[in-house]
Amino acid sequence: MAAIAFSLNKIAIFSYYYLAVNASIAGIAFVSDGSEAMRGFVE
């Protein structure tokens, strides 16, 4: 039973980490996209 709880906890941590990484990548892409758009707008 403890092993099952431990593996579920590990899966939860991994999925949270995976979502956080995806969100940060999307945020970086969005920010760089916005700066590109602003640069094009300024020029």
Buried (B, 14 or more C-beta within 10 A) or exposed (E): EEEEEEEEEEEEEEEEEEEEEEEEEEEEEEEEEEEEEEEEEEE
